[in-house]
């Protein structure tokens, strides 16, 4: 029998080093495989159960766009640090979160959002805030609320809000001199490489993607119905698509994205305008409205009217809004 010999100290050191390296690789692999999560912390006027569900669904949809791991960070910030009315933060933040605040805003706004504090090094947001307008909130359909919250969450993640060098200052005071936009005459253009490449792949031309005058949204006439369009609010009754442009804008900020989540999307053809996308959004040719309005929801649906019908839209009648919440014909088959 061959005698069993003890391994040499040199071999044992090598073995322990190899095992430690393997453990590190497995730990990193597990961290990178963890899904990106958006936690919502509700403040302000209470939401209904259905509204809370829509906010959670919007957060899940936007989080699914991102594959980057979140870098935990310790924060100790006084109350009102990012926006008046926010609580003090003294915690280790382990995942991205947003305060969702329901309060009165200007009547022409559905909501607003901003990132709050940026990581050192990556300049990605640590957390954010989304304000929803209490005025008219109950009149939003499920689809319109989803669309609004997704739009604002993208702003909280930095899309449209971290495109200038002056906005990119980290929690530790580091500055980033990158700017993703520039002005040519009276027009703002987005020029960061990944979204610009996506724009050109869709047939867009020019040295940049035209932006709205606020330099934080794609120009409405350039993209028409898109989640970050400056005219997204014109396309109600559906969740506007997250196009390759917006997904690539997340990449330009430094996120690793799930490329399979980009929705099918086409830029409007020259001379066509936004008519085709308006029709796809259910806001195309108006259905025939009988004198005095529809007598039933079945009649409205048969005429091609998208339901529920919001107060103020053609076809809305209080008699069809049984609970008086501003949404007529919201129950299928009613």
N, C-alpha and C positions, 0 to 999 in steps of 0.2 A: 504494500500500500504506500502510495506517495504521501509523505508527511504534509500536513496543512501548514502553510507558512503565512505569517502575518504580513499584510501589505506594508510597504515602506512608508515612512512619514511623508515623503514627497508625493507619492501616489494619493495618499489620503487627503493632503492639502488640495491637490488637483480635483479630486472627487468632490470634496465639499464645495469648492469654488464652482464646479460645474453644476451641482445641485442648486446652489444659491442663484446662479444665473438662470437656471430653468424656472425656479420659483418666481423670479422677477418677471421673466417673460410671460409666464402664465398669469401673473397678477395684472400686468399691463394689458394682456389680451382680454382678460375679463373686464377691465375698466373700459377699454375701447368698445367692447361689445355692449355695454350698458346703454339703454336707450336714452336719448335726450328727452327730458321731461320739462314741462312748463307747469309750475304750481301756481294756482290762483288764490289770492287772499282777498276776500270780499270786504269792502268798506262802504259806508254811506247808506243810502236808502236800500232796504232789503229787496232782493230779487225773488220772483216767484220760483217755484220748483222747476217749471219748464224753462225759465230764463237761465237759471243756474245750470241746467243740463246743457243748454246751448252754449254757454260760456265754456263749460268743461269740454264739450265736443270741439269747439273752435281751438282750444288750447291743445287738444290731442292732435288735431289735424295739422296745426302749424308745427308742433314738436316733431311730427313724423317726417317733416321736410329735412331735418337735421340729423346727422350721424355723429357729430363731434361729441366727445365726452366733455362734461362740464368740469371746470377746474374749481374745486372747493376753495373758499377764501374766507378769512375772518374779517368781520366788519363790526365797528362800534361807531354808530352814527346817531346824532341827536334827532329828536322828532322834527318834522318839517324839512328834512335834509333835501329831498328831491322835489317835494311839492307840499304846500301847506296842508296840514291835516293828517299827514302820514305819521305813524308811530315811530318811536325810537327803535333802532335795530342794534342788538348786541348778541351776535350769534355767529356760528360758522355756517356760511351758506353753502349747501351741498348740491343744490340744483337751482336752475334759473327760476325765478318767480316774478309774478307781477301783482301789484296791488290793483284790483279792479274796483274803482270808486264810482258809485252812482250818485250824481249830483247835477244841479242845474248848470247847463252850458248855454252858449249863444244858441238861439233858436235854429240857426242854419247848420248846426253841427249835429252829427250823430254821435261823435266821440272824438277823442284826441289821445295821444300817447307819447311817451318819451322813455329812453333808457335812463337808468339811474346808476351812476358810478360804473367805471370800466375796469376790467382786469389790467394789471400791469403786464406789459409785454404783448399780449394779444389785442388789447383795446376792445375786447368784446364785453357786452354789458354783464354786470353782476346781477342786477335785477331791474325791473322797470315798473311803470305805472300806466294804466289804461283808465281814462275817464269816460264814462258813458253818460249821455245826456238823459237826465230823468224826465225832461220834457219830451213827450212823445215816445218814450221807450216802450210803453205798453201797446203802442200802435204798430210796432215792428213785427212782421211775420218771423217765424223761426228762421227762414232762409236769410232774411235781411239782417237779423241779429247775428247769425253766424258770419255773414259776410263782413259786417261792421267789426266784430271782435277779431276776426282773422286779420283784417286790414290793420287794425290798431296794434295787434300783437307783433306783426312784422315791423311796425315802427318801433315798438319797444325793444325789439331785437337789433335795431340799428338801421334797418332798410329805410332810406329817406331821411334819417335823423343823424347818422354818423358819416355823412358823405363829405364833410368839410374838415379841414385841418383843425380849426378852432374848436370843433366839437369833440375832438379825439384827444382827451386828456384823461389819464388813468387815475385811479384812486390814490396812487402813490405820487401823483404829480408828474408822471412821465408824459411827454408830448410826442405826437405822431404827426409828421409833416405831410402825410399823404392826403390828397384831396381827390375825390372821385368825380367832381363836376368842374366845369368851367363855363364862363360866359362868353358868347360870341354875339356882339351887338346887344339886342334885347332878349336873346334866347339863351336859356340855360341848357347845357348838354351834359349828359352822363358819359364819362370817358374811361371808366375802369375796365380792364381787359375782358373779363369773363362775360359780363352782361353785354358788352359791346359785341363780342364774338357771337353771342346768342342772337342778338338783334340782326346782325348781318346774315346769320344762317337762316333767319326767317324772311330774308329779302330786304331788310332795312338798309338804307344807304346814308352816307355822310360820315362825318368824323366823330359823331356822338349820337346818343339817343336823346331826342328832344324831351325836355322836362316841362312841367307846369311852372308858372312864375314863382312858386314857392320853392322850387328846386328840390322838392322832396317827394314828388310823384311823377310817374311817366305822363307825358303830355296826353291829354284825353283824346285828341284827334289822331295821335300816333298809334295808340293801342286800343282805343275804344273801351270795350268791356274787359277789364283785367283787374285782378285783386288790388293792385297798387296804382291803378289809373286815377288821374286827377278827376275823372268824370265817373268813377265807379258808382257813385250814388245815383247816377242816372239810369242804372241798370238794376232795377229792383225786382224782387220776387225770385231771386236765385242767388247762389253763391258764385261770385265771379271767379274765373279760373286763375290758378297760380301758374303763370306761364314760365317758359324757360328763362325769360328776362329776370323775373323776380328771384327764381331759384339761383341763377348765376350771380345776382346781386348779393345774395347771402354768401356765396363763395368768395366774391370780391372782399367781403368784410373779414373773411378768415374762417368761416364755418365749413365743415365738410358736409356735403348734402347728399340726400338720397335722390339720384337723378331720375329714378323711376316715378317720382311723385309729381313731376311737371305735367300739367294738363295739356291735351292737344290744343294747339293755338295757332292762329294765323293773323298776321297784320292785315289791316284793311287794304284792299287793292287801290292803286292810284285812281282817283276820280270816283271811287265807290263810296267813300266816307264810311260812316259807322252804321249804315242802314241794315246790313246783313246781321251784324252783331246785336243790334237793337231787336230785330225780329227773333233772333235766337234766344234773347233774354225775355221774350214774351212781351215786348213793348213795341211791336211792329204796328201793322195796320190796326186801327181801332175796330173792335167788333161793332156790329149794328146794335144801337141802344134803342129799345122801344120807348115810345113816349111815356113819360112818367116813371121810367126805370123798370128793372126786372121785378117780377112778382114773386120769384122764387130763386133759390140758389141753383136748382136744377136747370132753370131757364138760362141763368147766367153762364153756367158751365157749358151748356149746349151751344151758346153763342161764342164760345172760345175765350171767355174772360178768365184770366188767371185768378185763382182763389188761394187764400182769403183776399177779400177786397178791403183795402185800407180806407179809413175815413178820409174823404177828400178826393179819392179816385173816382173816375166815371163808373157808375153802376152801384156805388155804395148807397145803401138805404138803411136807416136805423131799424126798420122792421126786420131786416135780415141779420141784425147784430143783436142776438138774444141777450148776451151778457153785458152789452154796452161797453166793450173793451176797445172799440174802434176797429175791430176786424169782423167783417161780415163773411158768412159762408166759410167759417174756419173748420167746421166739422164735416168730414167727407160724407157725401151722400145726403146732406141736409137739404 
